[in-house]
């Protein structure tokens, strides 16, 4: 819409529209022709034709009035509006140029792949400024002078725009069209260019404030490529403006230097016109109401920030105090006299002395005492994880230094940590939490005595070392890093930190703890050479190593050829053919036969090398080999063969994942045996425990023989009386493809080190038989060791941890290059770019305020961001649930069990949770609250049964629950949330007044999950498009409906690649497009065009009834600006709190810490948005969320989250009445 105030020459036309004709005739010699005609008896039509020879333009408008004068008046107003729409008013009349109009000039130049020149010169002895804007390719130039720099710039911009408008008016080829190239396109092109060869395109923008004359400054920006200036410097009057101009300049220059890359990029751009936004009828009123609430909240927050009281002294004392329970304020252990006397008599139980590790007791003690780094390997069951810490501890006790012996043991996974700590405490006949304990933020059992053994996960210890490095390295005597065969990302970062920190302390002559590296069949040479620089004295030497072997009985090993021959002798040909014709088995045998020679029976129906099923192969990026299928029929045939030909002993079947466990159990239960009487002597069990402890039901004696199906290795090997192991040789591997980006899980062949461990375990208790369902030739192709997680998973979290662990280590690429086996530089660069797009890192790879918060939250960046938004907008409980679910999805998948073969009608309960929200995330919230409510009323058993009935993964539910409690304790510990009471929502009632508002939760998901945005394509195949992929599918069970119209927006947690090569949305939510544009973080707005991404464009309505409060475009822009400022200000305040990822005490033990409850209460002041304003914000967002016809409002359950701790879960009993909080 035209704003007359922008044109001083047109001010008098506001009262007298007939002055428009006079001005045009005098300024540009316009010629007018008027024709009147009668429409009705009381209506007259006026056809007004205006011809402007200077601009080679003829404009005709027609309007109706009650008289000829009234009709001509309306026609002149319509002519003025049309001239404004064609940008001709700027060419004819003085225009109030703004400094922001400089971006329009650069955008105009971008259409023609040109770069404008912008020069500033100080004249008349620094009293005046001269500004020149020039576009050489079109011979356009404008120069102006003024006493102020801004005044000279405005004059130059005005003159240039006037000449530009005339140039466009007289040159048809210069007129814009729907496919013009803009700043947004060149930003996207730079990202596209880096993705082609990221190892040589480390591009960053540097912005500096430059002084121009006295008391005058502007911003200059340059684009650097490989630390060399590539484009710029360019000048802007705002920091963001200068940055955008530099990117535009770099994009134009790069497109000229590499036209092939530009051609490839333009070929991938979406040429479709912008999608019109479906807006509510009262959009202006709703946008204005939302804007007023946002501005009110922003004003309140700004006032609170200026007048916020200083933290109480008690909290300041807390931030400086030690975080170790048995340390004093100076970091020295606090001894207890009665404990010193009793400690000398403590020793591990004699029953453990039979373990193989005790044969090397003296060697272990001597090797650890003489070397700063030692390596100990041993097969599962050798006793290294439980006994070596006790051996070192007992040796210290005998030497009289038991109170100074504080041993930290690192293991993979909190389940392993808890189980191992419990076993060691039982072994020493001590209660858990006295001498032996473990760290956890939900239910920790930390040692309270000086001289102890504490088990940690690598994430917890890494955070503790970074926060308390000085105190810890003075008091911790040993650091044992176990489970090195797992090689998680945090383990690799921990090893890098220990290596650097120990070398630094050795050079300074300070105390260093003894470090012991332990694992099962690890690459000893790799670890020894990595730490060789730490060896004391002389030239560096590799670390010493000790291998602990176990007693193994005779093991007979059968390969695939041997197994097929045995099956032929024990099966009827028809029955064997039926089992081996199972599709996956047939493909498996066909693949093996095509590469290696297999035994082939003479029967024509048993030809193994027959036609292959129609199944696509998908290449594994781990080893370059195709992903082998799971031979289900072959496993059934082999197990039944053992059942028929053996008389005693259990059968252990090692499978890739729990999905295969369920399928195989059903087939074994239903499969016939030759002697049906024998079937009653067998019992098929599944081992659901994935930690290092095995359930007692598997250890106890049973009169029936057992077939144990397990996707876990460590826990299964402790089962006695296992004489037969059937091994598929497969294990599931998570792979992350940074180009798509998507995650996939495929079955890969195990490595040789793991295979050797499996064979040794077969003869652990007695002579046994090992059935390898692969050929000997296939075994020779196995990799020596497994691929570490840092080389196959997403690196976003690793990049943030690297900045936290090594704050002065320089660039992230340089930091991650120090780990044991560094990831590819291009993968690191892509992760860094995504963190920069989401404003977690800046262009210099420095943590932003949002980044500082997220590094303190032990979740993925998007999950941490969602928690921050939940705190600001007072819907914390659903934010915590979704954050935990999103973070655990990579390890456990979705909370819903879609792959259970027994769930034929899985979609029915799922639809009950989703209702009409078109959101998988809303379904997760409802399902989680439903199960927790059932637990609170009827106990754990009923909740478990309900999970089975509703097709919810019970194990995933428990992990999410535990993660939510851990996060709440962290926020409570930092003073961000008040202490909640029993039965209330997570974080208390004050921070959950909007927890049932669907529109608000969807809006926050949009901002948190960005750039994970998908747009429905206009095609009959129900395909979606993302920033990197043209064809993305939705799962059939998803909440997104196939009937959504093209242009619909959805946000998703991740992309998942199937083995067929298709890519699917994982946990997606439909977002009304207007809401998506409002909450997208890096939205680009050009007039009424809104760019969520360069390929996702939406258009606000331009022709709207005249309204005193402006247009939808102007009101939207004001709402967006206020919203971004509100979030930024709240994030800056949250960044001042001290979030500790290693919270040592549960809420029930807060009183034992150095700060008091009163100090904690004073820290939490009030929510960032007041109650009334917060509710009105959610209400207006609901109005702006024009719902799809498929969606109705309000599907979120309004029940509260129920708290429990792991220690309480086993004591819950079924009850018919509400039992309170579990």
FIFIMAR-973622 format. One record per residue (C-alpha): residue in three letters; z, x, y. Coordinates in steps of 0.2 Angstrom, whole numbers, plus 5000, padded with zeros to 4 digits. Each point is the difference from the previous one (the first is absolute). Layout:
ALAZXY
...
//
This chain:
UNK500050005000
UNK499650065018
UNK501550055010
UNK499449995019
UNK501450115005
UNK499150154992
UNK498649975013
UNK500650005019
UNK498349955006
UNK500149844990
UNK501749955006
UNK499349875012
UNK498949924987
UNK501649944992
UNK500249865014
UNK498149995004
UNK498950024985
UNK498549985011
UNK500350175007
UNK499450074983
UNK498249965005
UNK500250085017
UNK500750164993
UNK498750024986
UNK498649975013
UNK500750135012
UNK500550144987
UNK498650004988
UNK498749885008
UNK500249874987
UNK498849855000
UNK500749834995
UNK499149844994
UNK500949844998
UNK499449844991
UNK501149845000
UNK499749854987
UNK501049844997
UNK500950004983
UNK500849835002
UNK500449885014
UNK501550105006
UNK499650184993
UNK498750135007
UNK499450154991
UNK499650175010
UNK498950134992
UNK500350165010
UNK498850154998
UNK500550175007
UNK498750155000
UNK500650175004
UNK498550125001
UNK501150165002
UNK500849974983
UNK498449924993
UNK501149854995
UNK499749815000
UNK501549894996
UNK499949814999
UNK501549894998
UNK500249815000
UNK501549905004
UNK500549815004
UNK500949935014
UNK500449835008
UNK498950055015
UNK498650135004
UNK501350115009
UNK501349994986
UNK498650044987
UNK499450155010
UNK501850065002
UNK500350004982
UNK498350094997
UNK500550145012
UNK501750024991
UNK499150014983
UNK498750135007
UNK501550105006
UNK500750004982
UNK498450044993
UNK499750155011
UNK501850064995
UNK499649984981
UNK498450115003
UNK501050135009
UNK498949985015
UNK501449965013
UNK500550184998
UNK498350065005
UNK499949895016
UNK501849995007
UNK501550115002
UNK501150004985
UNK501850044998
UNK499850154989
UNK501550054988
UNK500350164993
UNK499949924982
UNK498249965004
UNK499750194997
UNK500049954981
UNK498649885003
UNK498950145007
UNK500350104984
UNK499749854989
UNK498449975009
UNK499450184998
UNK500549994982
UNK498649874997
UNK498750135004
UNK500950144992
UNK500350085017
UNK501650095007
UNK500449965018
UNK500650145012
UNK501649975010
UNK500450135013
UNK501450025013
UNK500050115015
UNK501350035013
UNK499350015018
UNK500650025017
UNK501450124996
UNK500849894986
UNK500049855012
UNK498649904991
UNK499349984983
UNK498249984995
UNK499549924983
UNK498350004992
UNK499449904985
UNK498350044993
UNK498949954986
UNK498650125000
UNK498949914986
UNK499849855011
UNK500150095017
UNK501549905005
UNK501350095012
UNK501349945012
UNK501250115011
UNK501449945011
UNK501450075010
UNK501749945005
UNK501850065005
UNK500649964983
UNK499350054983
UNK500249824993
UNK499149935016
UNK498650124998
UNK499849964981
UNK500049825004
UNK498650025013
UNK499050114988
UNK500249884986
UNK499549855011
UNK498450095006
UNK499550054983
UNK500349834992
UNK498949935014
UNK498650124996
UNK500249974982
UNK499949815001
UNK498450015010
UNK499350134987
UNK500449884986
UNK499349855009
UNK498350085003
UNK499950084983
UNK499949884985
UNK500350144987
UNK501750055008
UNK500749824998
UNK501450004987
UNK499849914983
UNK501249954986
UNK499750184992
UNK500550115014
UNK501050154996
UNK501750015008
UNK501550115000
UNK500749914985
UNK498450054990
UNK500250185005
UNK501850014995
UNK499549934983
UNK498650124999
UNK501150155002
UNK501249944986
UNK498449974989
UNK499450175004
UNK501650084995
UNK500049914984
UNK498450084995
UNK500750185000
UNK501849995006
UNK500450184996
UNK498950065014
UNK500349865013
UNK501850015006
UNK499849915016
UNK501349975013
UNK500249945018
UNK501050105013
UNK500549915016
UNK500850095015
UNK500649955017
UNK499050105013
UNK500550025018
UNK498649965013
UNK500550045017
UNK501749985007
UNK501149864991
UNK498449944991
UNK499750014981
UNK498949934987
UNK499850024981
UNK498750114992
UNK499649994981
UNK499050114989
UNK499549984981
UNK500450154990
UNK499150044983
UNK500850144990
UNK501150045015
UNK498450035010
UNK499549895015
UNK498649884994
UNK499949885014
UNK500749985017
UNK501050015011
UNK499849835007
UNK501149925013
UNK500949845000
UNK501349925011
UNK501149944985
UNK500450104984
UNK499249884988
UNK498549985011
UNK499750195000
UNK500250004981
UNK498849874997
UNK498750085012
UNK500250164990
UNK499749924984
UNK498549915007
UNK499350165006
UNK500350094983
UNK499249854991
UNK498450015010
UNK499950194999
UNK500350004981
UNK498649864998
UNK498850115009
UNK500450164990
UNK500049914983
UNK498849855001
UNK500049994981
UNK501949955000
UNK499749885014
UNK498649924990
UNK501149984985
UNK501449935010
UNK498949875009
UNK499449954983
UNK501749954994
UNK500549905016
UNK500149824999
UNK498549935011
UNK500749824999
UNK500549925017
UNK501949985004
UNK500949864991
UNK500649865012
UNK501849984999
UNK500749834994
UNK501249965014
UNK501349865002
UNK499549865013
UNK501450065012
UNK499750194998
UNK500350045019
UNK501649905000
UNK500650084984
UNK499550185005
UNK500849975017
UNK501649944991
UNK500050154988
UNK499750125015
UNK501549935009
UNK501150034985
UNK499450174997
UNK500250055018
UNK501849935000
UNK500450094984
UNK499350165008
UNK501049985016
UNK501649984990
UNK499650154990
UNK499650115015
UNK501649945008
UNK501050044984
UNK499250174998
UNK500550055018
UNK501849944999
UNK500350044981
UNK501850074998
UNK500250184993
UNK500450004981
UNK501950004997
UNK500850164997
UNK500449954982
UNK498149994996
UNK499750175009
UNK501250074988
UNK499149924986
UNK498450075004
UNK500750185000
UNK501149984985
UNK499650064983
UNK499249894987
UNK500850084985
UNK501549914993
UNK501050154995
UNK499750105015
UNK501050015016
UNK499450005018
UNK499650184999
UNK499049994984
UNK501350084989
UNK500649914984
UNK501749915001
UNK501050064985
UNK501349894991
UNK501450094993
UNK500349894985
UNK498150014996
UNK500050195000
UNK501350014986
UNK499149874989
UNK498350075003
UNK500350154989
UNK500249904985
UNK498549905001
UNK498550044988
UNK498649914992
UNK500349914983
UNK499750104985
UNK498849884993
UNK498750065012
UNK500150184994
UNK498849964986
UNK498649985012
UNK498750145000
UNK500450055018
UNK501750074994
UNK499150144990
UNK499550075017
UNK501649985009
UNK500350185005
UNK498250035004
UNK500049855012
UNK501650055009
UNK499450185002
UNK498249965005
UNK500749875013
UNK501350125007
UNK498850155002
UNK498549915008
UNK499849885015
UNK498649904990
UNK500049974982
UNK498849904989
UNK500649914984
UNK498949894989
UNK500349914984
UNK499449854990
UNK500849835002
UNK501749994992
UNK500450185002
UNK501449965012
UNK499450085015
UNK500249855012
UNK501849964995
UNK500750174994
UNK499450135011
UNK500949945016
UNK501649994989
UNK499850174993
UNK499950075018
UNK501449895005
UNK501150054986
UNK499650195003
UNK500649985018
UNK501649914994
UNK500450154988
UNK499750125014
UNK501249915011
UNK498749945012
UNK499849824994
UNK500449925017
UNK498650105008
UNK498749954987
UNK499149865007
UNK498449964990
UNK498649895006
UNK498849944986
UNK498349925005
UNK499149884988
UNK498649895001
UNK500449815004
UNK501749925004
UNK500149934982
UNK500050174992
UNK501350065013
UNK501249864996
UNK499850024981
UNK500250195000
UNK501550005011
UNK500849874989
UNK499750104984
UNK500750165008
UNK501549915006
UNK500349924983
UNK499750174992
UNK501450075011
UNK501149854997
UNK500249985019
UNK499649845010
UNK498449995009
UNK500350055018
UNK501450134997
UNK499250164995
UNK498349934995
UNK499049885011
UNK498449955008
UNK499349965017
UNK499349835004
UNK500049895015
UNK500449834991
UNK501450054988
UNK500350195001
UNK501350084988
UNK500250175010
UNK501350134994
UNK501649995010
UNK500750174994
UNK499550175005
UNK499050084987
UNK498849884993
UNK498349964992
UNK499049875010
UNK498349934995
UNK498749965013
UNK498249945001
UNK498950125008
UNK499749895015
UNK501949985003
UNK500450194998
UNK498550045012
UNK500749895013
UNK501750074998
UNK499550185001
UNK499049965016
UNK501449915008
UNK501550114994
UNK499150174996
UNK501350115008
UNK501549924992
UNK499249974983
UNK499350184998
UNK501850065004
UNK500849894987
UNK498849964986
UNK500050144986
UNK498549944989
UNK498549895003
UNK499249954983
UNK498249925002
UNK499749914984
UNK498549904993
UNK498850125008
UNK498649934988
UNK500049845010
UNK499550105016
UNK500349865013
UNK499550025018
UNK501850025005
UNK500350134987
UNK498650115006
UNK500749985018
UNK501850044994
UNK499350164992
UNK499150055015
UNK501649975011
UNK501150104988
UNK498850145000
UNK499950025019
UNK501849965003
UNK500750124987
UNK498850145006
UNK500649975018
UNK501950014995
UNK499750154989
UNK499250095015
UNK501549955011
UNK501350064987
UNK500749834997
UNK500649924984
UNK498749914990
UNK500349894985
UNK499350044982
UNK498449904997
UNK499649954982
UNK498349924996
UNK499949904984
UNK498749904991
UNK499149964984
UNK498550114996
UNK499750045018
UNK498850145007
UNK501350145000
UNK498850125007
UNK499549895015
UNK501849975005
UNK500650184997
UNK498650075012
UNK500449875013
UNK501750065002
UNK499750184997
UNK500350055018
UNK501849954998
UNK500550134988
UNK501350125006
UNK499650185004
UNK498450104998
UNK498349924998
UNK499949824996
UNK500149954982
UNK499849844990
UNK501549904997
UNK500850014982
UNK499749874988
UNK500949934984
UNK499349884988
UNK501249894989
UNK499249954984
UNK500649864988
UNK500249994982
UNK498549924993
UNK499649944982
UNK498350004992
UNK498849905009
UNK498449944993
UNK498649975013
UNK498649884997
UNK498550005012
UNK498849855002
UNK498850064985
UNK501550014989
UNK500649835005
UNK498349914998
UNK499950074982
UNK501849944996
UNK499649835007
UNK498449984989
UNK501150044985
UNK501349875004
UNK499049865008
UNK498749884993
UNK498450035009
UNK499949835008
UNK501850015007
UNK499750185006
UNK498449955008
UNK500949855009
UNK501350115008
UNK498850145005
UNK498749885007
UNK501349955014
UNK499050035016
UNK501150145007
UNK500150094983
UNK498249994997
UNK499650075017
UNK501350144997
UNK499350054983
UNK498349995007
UNK500450125015
UNK500950124988
UNK498550004988
UNK498850045014
UNK501050165004
UNK500850054984
UNK499649984981
UNK501049854993
UNK500249954982
UNK498849864997
UNK500249894984
UNK498549964990
UNK500149815003
UNK498749945013
UNK501249895009
UNK501150155003
UNK498850105009
UNK501050085014
UNK498650055011
UNK499349835002
UNK499549925017
UNK501350015013
UNK500849855008
UNK499449955018
UNK501450095009
UNK499850125015
UNK500750175000
UNK501050055014
UNK500250195004
UNK501850075001
UNK500250115016
UNK501450094991
UNK499050094986
UNK498249955003
UNK500049904984
UNK499749824997
UNK501549894998
UNK500249974981
UNK500449824995
UNK501549954990
UNK499649984982
UNK501149854996
UNK499249964983
UNK500250184994
UNK501950005005
UNK500349844990
UNK499050074985
UNK501050175000
UNK501749915002
UNK499749884986
UNK499450154989
UNK501750085002
UNK500949844997
UNK499149994983
UNK500150184994
UNK501850055006
UNK501749954994
UNK501250065013
UNK500150055018
UNK499649925017
UNK498250005008
UNK499950055018
UNK498449955009
UNK499750095017
UNK498949895011
UNK499350025018
UNK500949865008
UNK501049844998
UNK498549895000
UNK499450084984
UNK501749984993
UNK500049815002
UNK498249994992
UNK500450114985
UNK501749914996
UNK499149834999
UNK498750074988
UNK501250094989
UNK501149844999
UNK498549904995
UNK499050134989
UNK500149974981
UNK500650134987
UNK499450024982
UNK501849974994
UNK500749865012
UNK501750034993
UNK500150175008
UNK499749915017
UNK501849945001
UNK500650184998
UNK499250045017
UNK500549965018
UNK498850045014
UNK501050055016
UNK499550065017
UNK501050135010
UNK500049945018
UNK501150155006
UNK499050135009
UNK501450125004
UNK500850134990
UNK501249894991
UNK499649894986
UNK500849834997
UNK501349994987
UNK499049874990
UNK498850134995
UNK501350134995
UNK501049884989
UNK499849994981
UNK498949854994
UNK499649954983
UNK498249965005
UNK498750135004
UNK499450015018
UNK498450025010
UNK500450055017
UNK498749985013
UNK500350105016
UNK499250055016
UNK501450125003
UNK500150184992
UNK501750075005
UNK501149864994
UNK499049974984
UNK500350174994
UNK501949984998
UNK499749864987
UNK500650064983
UNK499249984984
UNK498250005007
UNK498950084987
UNK498349935006
UNK499250025018
UNK498449915004
UNK499350085016
UNK498549935009
UNK499950165010
UNK499949905016
UNK501049985015
UNK499849905016
UNK499550105016
UNK500149935018
UNK498550065010
UNK499749985019
UNK498350015007
UNK500150045018
UNK498249965003
UNK500249814996
UNK501550015002
UNK500649924984
UNK501250034986
UNK499649994981
UNK500950024984
UNK499050074985
UNK500550064983
UNK499750194998
UNK500350124986
UNK501650095000
UNK500250195004
UNK500350134986
UNK501850035006
UNK500549824998
UNK499149994983
UNK501050154994
UNK501649915005
UNK499549844991
UNK499650104984
UNK501650095000
UNK501049845002
UNK499349934984
UNK501050124989
UNK501550005011
UNK501149914988
UNK499150024983
UNK498350034993
UNK498749885008
UNK498249965002
UNK499150005017
UNK498449895001
UNK498950065014
UNK498749875004
UNK498750135006
UNK499150144993
UNK500550184999
UNK498450045011
UNK500649885013
UNK501750085000
UNK499250175005
UNK499349925015
UNK501749945007
UNK500650085016
UNK501450134998
UNK501149915012
UNK500149835009
UNK499349985018
UNK501450005013
UNK500249845010
UNK499750085016
UNK498250034994
UNK499649824995
UNK501149885011
UNK500049945018
UNK500650145012
UNK500649895015
UNK501850014995
UNK499950184995
UNK499350045017
UNK501449925009
UNK501350094988
UNK499250165004
UNK500249985019
UNK501949954997
UNK500350154988
UNK499150135010
UNK500149945018
UNK499450175007
UNK498850034986
UNK498449975010
UNK498649894994
UNK500349884985
UNK498550084991
UNK500950175002
UNK501649934994
UNK499349924984
UNK499050164996
UNK501750084996
UNK500449884985
UNK499850064982
UNK498249934998
UNK499449945017
UNK499049845001
UNK498250015007
UNK499950025019
UNK498849855002
UNK501349884992
UNK501350075012
UNK498949975015
UNK499649824995
UNK501949964998
UNK500350085017
UNK498749905008
UNK500749844993
UNK501750045007
UNK499250035017
UNK499149845000
UNK501649914996
UNK500950095014
UNK501250094989
UNK499350175004
UNK499250055017
UNK498550115002
UNK501150154999
UNK500749954983
UNK501749975009
UNK501149864994
UNK500049855012
UNK501549895002
UNK499449894987
UNK499650154989
UNK501850065002
UNK500749834994
UNK498849994985
UNK500450184994
UNK501849944998
UNK499649854989
UNK499650054982
UNK498549894999
UNK498150015003
UNK499550005019
UNK499449825000
UNK501649944991
UNK501150095012
UNK499049935015
UNK500249824993
UNK501950035000
UNK500050065018
UNK499049845005
UNK501249894990
UNK501550075010
UNK499149975017
UNK499449824997
UNK501549954990
UNK499349974983
UNK500850144991
UNK500349934983
UNK498249964995
UNK499550175008
UNK501250094988
UNK499449904985
UNK498150045004
UNK500350185005
UNK500950034983
UNK498649914991
UNK498650095009
UNK500850174997
UNK500349974981
UNK498349934997
UNK499250174997
UNK501350044986
UNK500349834992
UNK498549895007
UNK500349825006
UNK501649904997
UNK499049874991
UNK499550034981
UNK498149955000
UNK499650124985
UNK501249924988
UNK498949944985
UNK501249864996
UNK500049925017
UNK498549884999
UNK500549905015
UNK500750145011
UNK499249925016
UNK501049855000
UNK501750075005
UNK499150125011
UNK499249865010
UNK501849925001
UNK500550165009
UNK498550025011
UNK499849815004
UNK498749995014
UNK500450165009
UNK498450094994
UNK501250154999
UNK500550114985
UNK501450075011
UNK500749835004
UNK500049974981
UNK501050164997
UNK501349955012
UNK500249824992
UNK500050074983
UNK501350135004
UNK501249885009
UNK499849874985
UNK500550134987
UNK501550075011
UNK500649825003
UNK499949974982
UNK501050164996
UNK501349955013
UNK500349824992
UNK499850034982
UNK500150194996
UNK498950144994
UNK499449934984
UNK499449845008
UNK499150105013
UNK499250114987
UNK499449844990
UNK499349935017
UNK499050165002
UNK499249984983
UNK499749825004
UNK499250035017
UNK499150154994
UNK500950125011
UNK500350184995
UNK501950014998
UNK500050195001
UNK499050005016
UNK501249865007
UNK501550114997
UNK499250155008
UNK499549905016
UNK501849935001
UNK500750174999
UNK498850075013
UNK500449865012
UNK501950034998
UNK499750195003
UNK499049975016
UNK501449885006
UNK501350134998
UNK499050125009
UNK499749895015
UNK501949955000
UNK500550184999
UNK498950045015
UNK500849865010
UNK498349915002
UNK500649844991
UNK501749925000
UNK501150004984
UNK499449844991
UNK501249884991
UNK499949944983
UNK498649874997
UNK499150035016
UNK498350075003
UNK499650184998
UNK500550085017
UNK501049855006
UNK499549835007
UNK499650075017
UNK498550104994
UNK499349864989
UNK499849855011
UNK498150024998
UNK500050044981
UNK499249834996
UNK498650015013
UNK498450034990
UNK498950035015
UNK501250145007
UNK500150094983
UNK498149994998
UNK499850085017
UNK501350144996
UNK499050034984
UNK498450035010
UNK500850135011
UNK500950094986
UNK498650014987
UNK498750045013
UNK498650074997
UNK500149914983
UNK498949865007
UNK498749904990
UNK498749875007
UNK499149874990
UNK498250034998
UNK498749875002
UNK499350004982
UNK500249894985
UNK500850134989
UNK501849995009
UNK500050185006
UNK501050085013
UNK499750155011
UNK501250135006
UNK499850155011
UNK499450114986
UNK499249884987
UNK498749875002
UNK500449914984
UNK501849964995
UNK500549864989
UNK501649904999
UNK500949974984
UNK499849834992
UNK501949985000
UNK500250045019
UNK500649885013
UNK498450025010
UNK498849864997
UNK498250024996
UNK499649865012
UNK500650095016
UNK498650015012
UNK499050165005
UNK500950105013
UNK501749964993
UNK501350145002
UNK501250074987
UNK501250144999
UNK500450094984
UNK501350124993
UNK498750114991
UNK498350004991
UNK500050024981
UNK498550074991
UNK499649934983
UNK499350104986
UNK498449905002
UNK499850085017
UNK500449845010
UNK501350015014
UNK501249865002
UNK501249955014
UNK501850024995
UNK501349885007
UNK499049925014
UNK500549885014
UNK498849885010
UNK500350035019
UNK499349885013
UNK498850115010
UNK500849975017
UNK501650064993
UNK499250154992
UNK499350055017
UNK501649985009
UNK501050114988
UNK498750134995
UNK500750165007
UNK498450085007
UNK499049855005
UNK498650045012
UNK499649865012
UNK498449995010
UNK500049845010
UNK500149864987
UNK499550114986
UNK501450064989
UNK499850154988
UNK501350014986
UNK498950134993
UNK498250055006
UNK499349904985
UNK501249855003
UNK499649915016
UNK500649845007
UNK499649905015
UNK501249895011
UNK499249855008
UNK499350045017
UNK499549825006
UNK501649915001
UNK500649875012
UNK500550075017
UNK501950034999
UNK501150065014
UNK500850134988
UNK498450094996
UNK498950024985
UNK500450024982
UNK499450185001
UNK501250055015
UNK501549914992
UNK499750084983
UNK499950175009
UNK501749985009
UNK500849944983
UNK499350154991
UNK500650125013
UNK501849925001
UNK500150004981
UNK499550184998
UNK501350065014
UNK501449904992
UNK499750084983
UNK499850175007
UNK501649995010
UNK501049934986
UNK499350144988
UNK500650135013
UNK501749945000
UNK500149994981
UNK499450184999
UNK501750055008
UNK501049944985
UNK500550124986
UNK499249934984
UNK500650104985
UNK499049984984
UNK501450074990
UNK501449885004
UNK501450054989
UNK501249855000
UNK499749824996
UNK500649875013
UNK501749984991
UNK500550185003
UNK499550015018
UNK501950025005
UNK500150174992
UNK498750075011
UNK500450105016
UNK499549855011
UNK500949845001
UNK499449824997
UNK500349975019
UNK498950145005
UNK498649934988
UNK500249835008
UNK499950075018
UNK498450094995
UNK499149844997
UNK499849905016
UNK498749864998
UNK498349964994
UNK498550065010
UNK499449825004
UNK501249865004
UNK500249864989
UNK499249865010
UNK498550125005
UNK499850054982
UNK499949834994
UNK498849955013
UNK498950154996
UNK499949954982
UNK499649825006
UNK498550055011
UNK499350124987
UNK500049854988
UNK499049905013
UNK498850145002
UNK499750024981
UNK498749874998
UNK500249974982
UNK498749994987
UNK499749834992
UNK500650084984
UNK501750055008
UNK501549905006
UNK501550065009
UNK501750054993
UNK500050064982
UNK501350135002
UNK501649974991
UNK501549985012
UNK501350064987
UNK501050165003
UNK499950164991
UNK501450034988
UNK500850174999
UNK500650094984
UNK500350184994
UNK499450084984
UNK501950014994
UNK500149815002
UNK498449954991
UNK500750034983
UNK501649905003
UNK499149845005
UNK500249854989
UNK499049844998
UNK500849855010
UNK499549835003
UNK500650005018
UNK499750125014
UNK501050164997
UNK499950075017
UNK499150175004
UNK499650104984
//
